[in-house]
Amino acid sequence: MERTEQYQLSRWQKSDRILMDDFNADNAKIDAALTTNAAAILAEKAAREAGAAAEESARKSADAAEEAARRNADAAEESARKNADAALQSSIITTNPIARLIDVTTTASANQVNLTIGNIDWNAYAQIFLYADIKGNGPLTVTVDGRTDKIYACTPGGSTAVTEYLLYDYSLSADGSVFTGTIPYSRSGFGINWSYVSRFGMGTLQMGQSYITNSSAIKPRAQYSTLNFTCAGQLYAASRFVIMGVKL
């Protein structure tokens, strides 16, 4: 009896006897070949999937490394920028005699804006300048530490009056009123040499001097905490308050 070339399976001739053992042997060979082939397919699939997983892992690792490097570079750039800004600010503070102590622009309407003045080193400045561009509706008063009792003296137009406020504007408008003034050098008490003009109508300029006159309210200037701008109506957004100092 002849055999096939690859798997040596039975190939009967007319003269050959047909035996069950030959069929069983052929089936065993076929089963073994199929089993080996299936195992090879599974092994190839596993190797391919492992290769793809390794490639994906390597890609993710490379992406993570690239992202980390980018973040580190961004952080280093930001740190360098902040250091440069700090150095520039330090240089400006050292070389520029004018220091911006407070610069606040409101972002929403409110009936009061409080400027924190308790952290100003008054003794470091020969002169303090106040600038306020205030938009709103209704009367405006300016006080210190929220005191609304008659501790102030105000001298608009040359006459002196004891009042409940440092400054007063009868009627703010959406056009705004501009207050400017100086806070004289002094170790105690608080006062402003002021002027203001309304942008509404003719824009009449008014000038005067206001200061705390009540002896019970006079104390070292460093002990005053806030400068208060209070409106009976509303102080509009985009009102700006600036205090600058001329260093000694």
Backbone as CSV, one residue per row, in Angstrom:
resi,resn,N_x,N_y,N_z,CA_x,CA_y,CA_z,C_x,C_y,C_z
1,MET,0.851,-1.194,0.000,0.000,0.000,0.000,0.892,1.250,0.000
2,GLU,0.513,2.209,-0.801,1.283,3.441,-0.890,0.883,4.414,0.235
3,ARG,1.769,5.429,0.474,1.526,6.451,1.514,1.643,7.849,0.898
4,THR,0.884,8.810,1.504,1.014,10.200,1.036,2.371,10.746,1.442
5,GLU,2.803,11.750,0.686,4.170,12.247,0.869,4.361,12.973,2.192
6,GLN,3.385,13.834,2.621,3.591,14.696,3.788,3.294,13.985,5.103
7,TYR,2.140,13.369,5.217,1.718,12.804,6.502,1.689,11.270,6.508
8,GLN,2.113,10.673,5.401,2.178,9.204,5.319,0.823,8.558,5.611
9,LEU,-0.216,9.138,5.030,-1.545,8.556,5.162,-1.709,7.430,4.130
10,SER,-2.633,6.567,4.422,-2.844,5.395,3.546,-3.387,5.814,2.189
11,ARG,-2.840,5.189,1.136,-3.344,5.400,-0.215,-3.537,3.999,-0.831
12,TRP,-4.786,3.574,-0.822,-5.072,2.189,-1.215,-5.084,2.011,-2.734
13,GLN,-4.611,0.872,-3.123,-4.754,0.393,-4.500,-5.866,-0.667,-4.512
14,LYS,-6.336,-1.005,-5.685,-7.422,-1.986,-5.780,-7.031,-3.338,-5.193
15,SER,-5.758,-3.574,-5.234,-5.310,-4.884,-4.741,-5.046,-4.895,-3.237
16,ASP,-5.092,-3.701,-2.563,-4.768,-3.620,-1.129,-5.958,-4.047,-0.278
17,ARG,-5.617,-4.626,0.873,-6.654,-4.976,1.849,-7.015,-3.712,2.649
18,ILE,-8.270,-3.538,2.891,-8.738,-2.389,3.679,-8.903,-2.846,5.113
19,LEU,-8.031,-2.265,6.008,-8.025,-2.673,7.407,-8.371,-1.480,8.319
20,MET,-9.051,-1.788,9.412,-9.429,-0.747,10.380,-8.196,-0.092,10.990
21,ASP,-7.147,-0.851,11.191,-5.937,-0.292,11.801,-5.353,0.834,10.951
22,ASP,-5.457,0.666,9.630,-4.943,1.713,8.746,-5.747,3.007,8.910
23,PHE,-7.091,2.862,9.004,-7.926,4.057,9.217,-7.598,4.728,10.552
24,ASN,-7.470,3.907,11.591,-7.168,4.472,12.919,-5.821,5.188,12.922
25,ALA,-4.843,4.590,12.253,-3.520,5.219,12.192,-3.582,6.548,11.441
26,ASP,-4.339,6.536,10.319,-4.477,7.795,9.564,-5.170,8.872,10.403
27,ASN,-6.251,8.487,11.105,-6.978,9.466,11.938,-6.084,10.027,13.043
28,ALA,-5.251,9.169,13.612,-4.337,9.634,14.666,-3.348,10.647,14.103
29,LYS,-2.840,10.364,12.887,-1.904,11.300,12.257,-2.593,12.643,11.958
30,ILE,-3.837,12.555,11.434,-4.585,13.788,11.122,-4.857,14.580,12.394
31,ASP,-5.280,13.876,13.466,-5.571,14.554,14.738,-4.319,15.238,15.290
32,ALA,-3.189,14.534,15.214,-1.938,15.115,15.720,-1.541,16.339,14.907
33,ALA,-1.715,16.247,13.582,-1.352,17.378,12.721,-2.243,18.578,12.990
34,LEU,-3.563,18.315,13.140,-4.488,19.424,13.430,-4.186,20.049,14.792
35,THR,-3.871,19.190,15.772,-3.550,19.702,17.111,-2.303,20.581,17.072
36,THR,-1.285,20.105,16.355,-0.046,20.887,16.235,-0.308,22.206,15.523
37,ASN,-1.132,22.149,14.474,-1.438,23.371,13.716,-2.217,24.375,14.573
38,ALA,-3.206,23.860,15.343,-3.987,24.740,16.217,-3.097,25.382,17.274
39,ALA,-2.184,24.573,17.830,-1.264,25.115,18.839,-0.375,26.194,18.235
40,ALA,0.063,25.968,16.994,0.909,26.960,16.324,0.142,28.255,16.082
41,ILE,-1.145,28.117,15.692,-1.976,29.308,15.463,-2.154,30.095,16.761
42,LEU,-2.446,29.347,17.857,-2.611,30.010,19.155,-1.317,30.682,19.607
43,ALA,-0.197,30.000,19.387,1.087,30.575,19.784,1.390,31.835,18.979
44,GLU,1.080,31.771,17.667,1.319,32.945,16.820,0.431,34.112,17.246
45,LYS,-0.839,33.787,17.579,-1.766,34.835,18.030,-1.291,35.454,19.341
46,ALA,-0.863,34.573,20.273,-0.383,35.071,21.563,0.853,35.947,21.385
47,ALA,1.758,35.502,20.496,2.966,36.290,20.254,2.622,37.633,19.620
48,ARG,1.670,37.602,18.669,1.259,38.847,18.013,0.608,39.796,19.010
49,GLU,-0.288,39.253,19.876,-0.946,40.100,20.874,0.062,40.632,21.890
50,ALA,1.014,39.780,22.284,2.042,40.232,23.225,2.890,41.332,22.603
51,GLY,3.202,41.160,21.311,3.971,42.197,20.620,3.207,43.501,20.534
52,ALA,1.889,43.398,20.226,1.059,44.604,20.144,0.950,45.275,21.510
53,ALA,0.789,44.441,22.574,0.695,44.999,23.927,1.999,45.681,24.322
54,ALA,3.122,45.038,23.971,4.420,45.641,24.286,4.606,46.946,23.526
55,GLU,4.169,46.947,22.258,4.274,48.164,21.454,3.400,49.278,22.031
56,GLU,2.159,48.913,22.454,1.255,49.900,23.047,1.812,50.433,24.365
57,SER,2.378,49.498,25.177,2.972,49.919,26.444,4.148,50.859,26.213
58,ALA,4.968,50.514,25.207,6.111,51.372,24.892,5.644,52.738,24.402
59,ARG,4.564,52.731,23.588,4.033,54.006,23.088,3.511,54.858,24.236
60,LYS,2.741,54.207,25.163,2.212,54.951,26.306,3.338,55.481,27.186
61,SER,4.368,54.653,27.382,5.505,55.100,28.193,6.201,56.286,27.534
62,ALA,6.345,56.205,26.205,6.979,57.309,25.480,6.124,58.568,25.563
63,ASP,4.783,58.387,25.417,3.883,59.541,25.519,3.949,60.155,26.910
64,ALA,3.958,59.275,27.953,4.020,59.773,29.331,5.333,60.502,29.581
65,ALA,6.422,59.939,29.051,7.721,60.590,29.223,7.748,61.938,28.511
66,GLU,7.147,61.974,27.312,7.098,63.232,26.562,6.254,64.268,27.294
67,GLU,5.097,63.817,27.855,4.227,64.731,28.598,4.922,65.242,29.854
68,ALA,5.621,64.319,30.562,6.348,64.729,31.769,7.444,65.729,31.418
69,ALA,8.142,65.465,30.310,9.201,66.387,29.888,8.619,67.743,29.524
70,ARG,7.446,67.722,28.845,6.810,68.990,28.473,6.377,69.766,29.713
71,ARG,5.783,69.037,30.686,5.352,69.704,31.917,6.542,70.261,32.684
72,ASN,7.608,69.481,32.738,8.805,69.964,33.428,9.366,71.202,32.739
73,ALA,9.347,71.168,31.398,9.839,72.329,30.651,8.944,73.538,30.895
74,ASP,7.604,73.305,30.900,6.672,74.404,31.159,6.871,74.961,32.568
75,ALA,7.047,74.034,33.542,7.253,74.471,34.926,8.550,75.258,35.059
76,ALA,9.594,74.773,34.374,10.872,75.490,34.425,10.745,76.865,33.778
77,GLU,10.002,76.916,32.654,9.802,78.204,31.976,9.001,79.159,32.851
78,GLU,7.939,78.620,33.508,7.119,79.455,34.383,7.931,79.943,35.580
79,SER,8.748,79.041,36.143,9.593,79.428,37.272,10.591,80.502,36.858
80,ALA,11.176,80.320,35.670,12.130,81.319,35.180,11.440,82.658,34.948
81,ARG,10.194,82.595,34.415,9.455,83.838,34.177,9.147,84.545,35.490
82,LYS,8.701,83.756,36.498,8.388,84.356,37.795,9.642,84.953,38.435
83,ASN,10.758,84.230,38.311,12.001,84.754,38.874,12.409,86.047,38.173
84,ALA,12.222,86.067,36.841,12.558,87.278,36.090,11.635,88.424,36.484
85,ASP,10.315,88.103,36.644,9.365,89.134,37.062,9.715,89.658,38.453
86,ALA,10.069,88.720,39.353,10.424,89.129,40.713,11.675,89.999,40.708
87,ALA,12.652,89.603,39.869,13.877,90.400,39.777,13.582,91.783,39.215
88,LEU,12.695,91.811,38.189,12.327,93.104,37.602,11.582,93.957,38.616
89,GLN,10.636,93.319,39.343,9.876,94.060,40.350,10.806,94.589,41.432
90,SER,11.755,93.746,41.846,12.713,94.178,42.857,13.548,95.345,42.351
91,SER,13.933,95.257,41.067,14.709,96.345,40.475,13.897,97.629,40.416
92,ILE,12.605,97.465,40.039,11.734,98.648,39.961,11.564,99.279,41.336
93,ILE,11.337,98.399,42.333,11.151,98.914,43.693,12.410,99.624,44.171
94,THR,13.568,99.062,43.785,14.833,99.634,44.239,15.126,100.958,43.556
95,THR,14.834,101.017,42.247,15.232,102.191,41.474,14.116,103.211,41.298
96,ASN,12.853,102.788,41.404,11.738,103.698,41.172,11.244,104.248,42.507
97,PRO,11.246,105.566,42.691,10.807,106.123,43.977,9.300,106.053,44.184
98,ILE,8.526,105.765,43.114,7.072,105.685,43.223,6.667,104.230,43.392
99,ALA,5.923,103.936,44.440,5.451,102.577,44.692,3.930,102.552,44.614
100,ARG,3.394,101.577,43.874,1.942,101.392,43.799,1.539,100.513,44.977
101,LEU,0.860,101.099,45.948,0.525,100.393,47.176,-0.812,99.663,47.075
102,ILE,-1.768,100.281,46.421,-3.095,99.681,46.242,-3.576,100.027,44.842
103,ASP,-4.114,99.049,44.144,-4.722,99.296,42.828,-5.874,98.307,42.677
104,VAL,-7.085,98.787,42.907,-8.269,97.929,42.907,-9.258,98.448,41.874
105,THR,-9.701,97.573,40.981,-10.780,97.887,40.048,-11.924,96.930,40.333
106,THR,-13.096,97.469,40.638,-14.221,96.614,41.007,-14.740,95.859,39.789
107,THR,-15.195,94.640,40.029,-15.729,93.804,38.953,-17.235,93.619,39.054
108,ALA,-17.834,94.114,40.125,-19.285,94.003,40.299,-19.766,95.197,41.117
109,SER,-21.039,95.500,40.992,-21.605,96.609,41.754,-21.685,96.244,43.236
110,ALA,-21.522,97.242,44.086,-21.612,97.044,45.535,-21.908,98.398,46.149
111,ASN,-22.326,98.394,47.408,-22.582,99.690,48.039,-21.388,100.182,48.846
112,GLN,-20.321,99.344,48.930,-19.147,99.779,49.684,-17.895,99.098,49.147
113,VAL,-16.802,99.868,49.110,-15.480,99.332,48.793,-14.554,99.737,49.935
114,ASN,-13.870,98.752,50.505,-12.967,99.002,51.622,-11.529,98.755,51.173
115,LEU,-10.698,99.782,51.261,-9.285,99.637,50.929,-8.508,99.352,52.209
116,THR,-7.733,98.275,52.192,-6.945,97.906,53.367,-5.686,98.764,53.422
117,ILE,-5.603,99.624,54.435,-4.447,100.517,54.566,-3.596,100.162,55.782
118,GLY,-4.035,99.157,56.546,-3.318,98.814,57.770,-1.953,98.209,57.533
119,ASN,-1.720,97.697,56.299,-0.419,97.081,56.025,0.544,98.033,55.317
120,ILE,0.175,99.306,55.197,1.068,100.291,54.578,2.067,100.797,55.620
121,ASP,3.337,100.771,55.261,4.376,101.325,56.132,4.455,102.830,55.865
122,TRP,3.641,103.590,56.573,3.526,105.022,56.317,4.859,105.745,56.474
123,ASN,5.691,105.255,57.374,6.962,105.932,57.634,7.970,105.760,56.505
124,ALA,7.653,104.881,55.530,8.580,104.655,54.417,8.346,105.625,53.268
125,TYR,7.302,106.477,53.380,6.925,107.329,52.254,6.833,108.784,52.686
126,ALA,7.378,109.642,51.842,7.313,111.074,52.112,5.936,111.628,51.785
127,GLN,5.272,111.021,50.807,3.957,111.494,50.382,3.166,110.311,49.841
128,ILE,1.874,110.320,50.121,0.972,109.286,49.622,-0.057,109.958,48.717
129,PHE,-0.274,109.376,47.536,-1.239,109.921,46.584,-2.457,109.000,46.482
130,LEU,-3.621,109.619,46.417,-4.878,108.887,46.251,-5.500,109.271,44.916
131,TYR,-5.939,108.253,44.171,-6.692,108.479,42.934,-7.867,107.510,42.936
132,ALA,-9.063,108.042,42.693,-10.247,107.184,42.631,-11.153,107.676,41.511
133,ASP,-11.469,106.784,40.601,-12.412,107.070,39.512,-13.652,106.233,39.811
134,ILE,-14.676,106.887,40.377,-15.802,106.163,40.958,-17.062,106.393,40.136
135,LYS,-17.682,105.297,39.729,-18.945,105.351,38.989,-20.038,104.759,39.867
136,GLY,-21.218,105.366,39.828,-22.293,104.838,40.655,-23.518,105.717,40.599
137,ASN,-24.430,105.488,41.541,-25.614,106.338,41.662,-25.910,106.558,43.138
138,GLY,-26.145,107.796,43.491,-26.441,108.120,44.877,-25.276,108.804,45.562
139,PRO,-25.513,109.351,46.756,-24.463,110.045,47.507,-23.342,109.094,47.934
140,LEU,-22.120,109.632,47.969,-20.938,108.863,48.363,-20.293,109.511,49.579
141,THR,-19.885,108.690,50.542,-19.094,109.181,51.668,-17.814,108.363,51.769
142,VAL,-16.752,109.015,52.277,-15.474,108.344,52.509,-15.159,108.471,53.992
143,THR,-14.887,107.337,54.632,-14.611,107.328,56.066,-13.378,106.469,56.338
144,VAL,-12.937,106.475,57.589,-11.800,105.663,58.017,-12.291,104.661,59.054
145,ASP,-11.930,103.394,58.855,-12.306,102.317,59.777,-13.814,102.240,59.999
146,GLY,-14.586,102.685,59.012,-16.034,102.611,59.125,-16.639,103.583,60.119
147,ARG,-15.854,104.543,60.617,-16.370,105.503,61.607,-17.269,106.518,60.917
148,THR,-18.521,106.578,61.334,-19.476,107.524,60.750,-19.977,108.524,61.783
149,ASP,-19.258,108.651,62.902,-19.609,109.686,63.872,-18.798,110.946,63.561
150,LYS,-19.082,112.012,64.250,-18.478,113.303,63.913,-17.072,113.419,64.498
151,ILE,-16.142,112.736,63.841,-14.741,112.794,64.264,-13.884,113.500,63.219
152,TYR,-14.503,113.972,62.115,-13.743,114.540,61.005,-13.978,116.045,60.909
153,ALA,-12.962,116.735,60.409,-13.112,118.139,60.044,-12.930,118.239,58.541
154,CYS,-13.839,118.928,57.876,-13.800,119.066,56.422,-13.808,120.553,56.088
155,THR,-12.915,120.969,55.175,-12.796,122.394,54.860,-13.001,122.650,53.373
156,PRO,-14.170,122.343,52.839,-14.411,122.697,51.437,-14.673,124.195,51.304
157,GLY,-14.087,124.815,50.302,-14.350,126.229,50.046,-13.845,127.156,51.131
158,GLY,-12.925,126.701,51.981,-12.333,127.588,52.975,-13.015,127.579,54.321
159,SER,-14.213,127.017,54.442,-14.897,126.953,55.734,-14.743,125.559,56.313
160,THR,-14.650,125.490,57.640,-14.424,124.210,58.305,-15.716,123.745,58.968
161,ALA,-16.016,122.465,58.789,-17.200,121.888,59.416,-16.833,120.535,59.994
162,VAL,-17.402,120.220,61.159,-17.228,118.895,61.750,-18.283,117.980,61.131
163,THR,-17.837,116.874,60.566,-18.741,116.019,59.796,-18.571,114.552,60.184
164,GLU,-19.406,113.721,59.551,-19.347,112.271,59.760,-18.537,111.581,58.664
165,TYR,-17.781,112.345,57.889,-17.068,111.748,56.761,-15.847,112.593,56.417
166,LEU,-14.869,111.940,55.778,-13.716,112.662,55.236,-14.093,113.384,53.954
167,LEU,-14.783,112.679,53.059,-15.182,113.225,51.765,-16.645,112.907,51.522
168,TYR,-17.269,113.742,50.676,-18.679,113.536,50.367,-18.952,113.995,48.942
169,ASP,-19.676,113.168,48.208,-20.141,113.558,46.874,-21.656,113.417,46.892
170,TYR,-22.354,114.491,46.568,-23.808,114.481,46.694,-24.473,113.482,45.758
171,SER,-23.910,113.284,44.586,-24.586,112.398,43.644,-23.599,111.846,42.630
172,LEU,-23.248,110.580,42.797,-22.429,109.923,41.785,-23.250,109.699,40.521
173,SER,-22.560,109.476,39.409,-23.242,109.162,38.157,-22.485,108.051,37.454
174,ALA,-23.125,107.499,36.428,-22.474,106.449,35.644,-21.263,106.991,34.906
175,ASP,-21.223,108.327,34.690,-20.058,108.930,34.040,-18.842,108.911,34.952
176,GLY,-19.093,108.911,36.260,-18.002,108.812,37.214,-17.570,110.147,37.785
177,SER,-17.009,110.092,38.984,-16.382,111.237,39.632,-14.939,110.866,39.928
178,VAL,-14.028,111.794,39.679,-12.610,111.535,39.874,-12.145,112.263,41.134
179,PHE,-11.675,111.484,42.099,-11.112,112.036,43.320,-9.594,111.914,43.238
180,THR,-8.885,112.978,43.543,-7.432,112.922,43.667,-7.056,113.621,44.962
181,GLY,-5.908,113.257,45.491,-5.497,113.913,46.723,-4.176,113.376,47.222
182,THR,-3.691,114.001,48.276,-2.475,113.541,48.937,-2.791,113.275,50.394
183,ILE,-2.147,112.255,50.915,-2.245,111.942,52.339,-0.917,112.379,52.949
184,PRO,-0.886,113.511,53.635,0.390,114.079,54.089,1.137,113.140,55.030
185,TYR,2.463,113.291,55.030,3.309,112.505,55.927,3.005,112.891,57.367
186,SER,2.685,111.918,58.169,2.405,112.165,59.582,2.477,110.845,60.321
187,ARG,2.940,110.875,61.547,3.031,109.644,62.320,1.728,109.312,63.032
188,SER,0.822,110.269,63.131,-0.445,110.012,63.810,-1.558,110.760,63.097
189,GLY,-2.800,110.330,63.373,-3.945,110.943,62.725,-4.043,110.532,61.264
190,PHE,-5.064,111.062,60.590,-5.270,110.728,59.182,-5.975,111.892,58.515
191,GLY,-5.480,112.282,57.335,-6.103,113.374,56.605,-5.827,113.278,55.121
192,ILE,-6.591,114.029,54.324,-6.433,114.053,52.870,-6.575,115.488,52.384
193,ASN,-5.615,115.943,51.596,-5.783,117.173,50.827,-6.366,116.754,49.478
194,TRP,-7.609,117.087,49.211,-8.323,116.441,48.121,-8.874,117.432,47.099
195,SER,-9.178,116.879,45.947,-9.962,117.585,44.937,-10.775,116.540,44.198
196,TYR,-11.928,116.946,43.707,-12.674,116.004,42.883,-13.519,116.767,41.880
197,VAL,-13.790,116.072,40.780,-14.600,116.651,39.721,-15.507,115.555,39.177
198,SER,-16.759,115.911,38.941,-17.708,114.970,38.359,-17.659,115.080,36.843
199,ARG,-17.715,113.950,36.164,-17.755,113.963,34.701,-19.151,114.286,34.182
200,PHE,-20.123,114.340,35.082,-21.496,114.615,34.676,-21.713,116.128,34.586
201,GLY,-22.402,116.578,33.561,-22.719,117.993,33.427,-21.479,118.833,33.194
202,MET,-21.352,119.945,33.932,-20.251,120.884,33.752,-18.957,120.379,34.376
203,GLY,-19.047,119.400,35.256,-17.841,118.866,35.862,-17.137,119.879,36.743
204,THR,-17.862,120.477,37.704,-17.289,121.499,38.576,-16.222,120.897,39.484
205,LEU,-15.074,121.560,39.553,-13.977,121.100,40.402,-14.187,121.606,41.820
206,GLN,-14.029,120.714,42.789,-14.090,121.099,44.193,-12.811,120.654,44.871
207,MET,-12.369,121.453,45.856,-11.118,121.166,46.546,-11.309,121.405,48.036
208,GLY,-10.470,120.769,48.826,-10.553,120.995,50.259,-9.562,120.136,51.016
209,GLN,-9.697,120.165,52.313,-8.859,119.370,53.202,-9.750,118.718,54.240
210,SER,-9.507,117.447,54.498,-10.281,116.729,55.504,-9.318,115.935,56.372
211,TYR,-9.660,115.816,57.652,-8.779,115.089,58.559,-9.568,114.695,59.802
212,ILE,-9.023,113.738,60.526,-9.631,113.340,61.793,-9.262,114.383,62.833
213,THR,-10.286,114.957,63.455,-10.038,116.050,64.396,-10.341,115.676,65.837
214,ASN,-11.195,114.688,66.042,-11.561,114.290,67.399,-10.371,113.621,68.078
215,SER,-9.953,114.156,69.220,-8.740,113.665,69.880,-8.854,112.196,70.276
216,SER,-10.067,111.741,70.566,-10.236,110.345,70.970,-10.034,109.389,69.797
217,ALA,-10.133,109.922,68.563,-9.982,109.077,67.373,-8.607,109.202,66.748
218,ILE,-7.780,110.125,67.265,-6.431,110.289,66.718,-5.510,109.258,67.366
219,LYS,-4.813,108.513,66.536,-3.911,107.466,67.007,-2.793,107.303,65.987
220,PRO,-1.761,106.514,66.302,-0.704,106.289,65.306,-1.296,105.809,63.985
221,ARG,-0.795,106.370,62.902,-1.404,106.098,61.602,-1.409,104.607,61.270
222,ALA,-0.409,103.874,61.707,-0.330,102.445,61.401,-1.487,101.659,62.006
223,GLN,-2.212,102.269,62.957,-3.307,101.555,63.612,-4.642,101.706,62.882
224,TYR,-4.700,102.555,61.849,-5.920,102.639,61.042,-5.923,101.482,60.043
225,SER,-7.079,100.856,59.869,-7.149,99.616,59.085,-7.681,99.801,57.673
226,THR,-8.769,100.578,57.515,-9.418,100.640,56.207,-9.825,102.067,55.857
227,LEU,-9.851,102.320,54.550,-10.415,103.548,53.989,-11.671,103.119,53.250
228,ASN,-12.825,103.647,53.672,-14.117,103.120,53.228,-14.818,104.083,52.279
229,PHE,-15.222,103.577,51.121,-16.017,104.326,50.149,-17.416,103.712,50.155
230,THR,-18.407,104.470,50.635,-19.751,103.936,50.824,-20.753,104.772,50.047
231,CYS,-21.622,104.086,49.298,-22.627,104.769,48.486,-24.016,104.401,48.988
232,ALA,-24.886,105.401,49.072,-26.267,105.125,49.468,-26.981,104.303,48.403
233,GLY,-26.497,104.407,47.158,-27.035,103.579,46.083,-26.080,102.444,45.771
234,GLN,-25.418,102.534,44.622,-24.487,101.491,44.207,-23.205,102.107,43.647
235,LEU,-22.076,101.502,43.999,-20.818,101.775,43.316,-20.733,100.776,42.174
236,TYR,-20.620,101.277,40.947,-20.685,100.387,39.796,-19.357,99.660,39.575
237,ALA,-19.455,98.563,38.825,-18.251,97.854,38.390,-17.395,98.785,37.536
238,ALA,-16.100,98.524,37.506,-15.104,99.304,36.758,-14.735,100.597,37.476
239,SER,-15.165,100.759,38.735,-14.639,101.856,39.546,-13.222,101.475,39.986
240,ARG,-12.329,102.458,39.984,-10.922,102.153,40.272,-10.418,102.992,41.438
241,PHE,-9.613,102.355,42.298,-9.062,103.001,43.483,-7.558,102.715,43.526
242,VAL,-6.758,103.781,43.553,-5.302,103.628,43.513,-4.684,104.463,44.629
243,ILE,-3.730,103.870,45.349,-2.919,104.604,46.320,-1.455,104.343,45.969
244,MET,-0.681,105.421,45.807,0.743,105.318,45.488,1.538,106.128,46.503
245,GLY,2.791,105.732,46.691,3.632,106.422,47.653,4.969,106.821,47.068
246,VAL,5.483,107.967,47.517,6.830,108.413,47.158,7.754,107.998,48.294
247,LYS,8.691,107.095,47.975,9.556,106.552,49.011,10.541,107.595,49.525
248,LEU,10.823,107.502,50.806,11.819,108.386,51.412,13.213,108.027,50.912
